Amino acid sequence: MSKKSLKLCPLAQHIVRMLAESGRPGHGPSYANGKAFELHGLSTNDVLVWAGRMLDSRNQGELVDVIRKASGRDLDAADLAAAARVGVAVGALPSIDLLELLL
């Protein structure tokens, strides 16, 4: 039986890798695989909102460390939480029809 290939944005890939490599009780490859299915097909914005809601503070801190190393920019867990809140707010706004604006 072939494994279904999951579509994960780069942020989701970092989260899954981080959870798979974690030595915390209850974490590891099988836990990360379950989370990968939750993150499958989500946009980066949706993954960010998911991380803000679903990851505990320790995992959020580890994710911030991964992002900091990958981007070379200074940020902390409060920045991640703020970005997730903005993502929720933007998602709640009605979509803008550009054609309607032009007419």
N, C-alpha and C positions, 0 to 999 in steps of 0.2 A: 504494500500500500504506500503510495507516494505522499509525502508531506506537503501540505498546502503552503505555498510561499506567501509569507506575510508582507504586506506593504507597510513599512514603518518609516516615518520621517526621521531625519537625523536626531532630533531631540528624543524621540521615542526609542531609537536605537541606543542612545546613551543611557536612558533609564533602564532598559532591559539588560544591557551589559552590566550596569552598576548593580542591579538586583541579583543577577546571575553570579557575580563575583563576590557578593557579600557573604561574610561568614556569620552573620547574625542568625540566631535560631529562627527557623521558619522561612528563611530566604534561601536562595540558591537557584540552580538551573530550572527546576520544575516550577518554582514560584514565579520566576521571571518569564517562563513560557506562558503561564496563565495570564500574566500582565501584558505580554506581547499580543495575545488575542484581544484583550481589551483595547489596546492602542492601535490595532490594525485599521488602516485606512483613515485615521484621524489626521487633520491638518496640524501644523505646528502649533497654531493658536489653541486648538482643542486639546492637544497634548499638554500644553502649558497650563490650561485650566484644570485638566485632570490631575496633573502633578500638584497643583496648589490645593486641591481638595482631597486627593486620595493618598498622597505620600505623607508619612509621619514626619515630624520635625527633623529627626535624625537623617532620614533619607532625603529630605529637602536640602539639608545642609550638605550632604554628600553630592547631590546633583549640582548645587551651586559651585562646589569645588571643581566638578568636572567641567562645567560651563566656563568657570574662571580660567582653568588651564587651557581649554580649547580656544577661548576667545582672547585671552591675554588682558581682559578687562576686569577691573575690581567691582565686585558685586557681592551682596550677601543674601541670606534667606528672605529678608524683608523685601528686597527687590523682586525676588521670584514671586512672593505672595502678592505684591502690588501689581505685577504684570498679569498674574492670573485674574485678579479682580477687574483689571481693565478689560481683559479678554471676555469676562462674563458680561460686563456692561456693554461692550461693543456688540456682542452676540445678541443682546436684548434689544438693541436699536432696530427700528424698521429699516429694511434695505432701501437704498436710494436708487431710483430708476433714472439713469443718466439721460435717457431719451426724454423723459418727462421734464427734466431740468432745462433741456435745450429748447423745448417748444414754448 
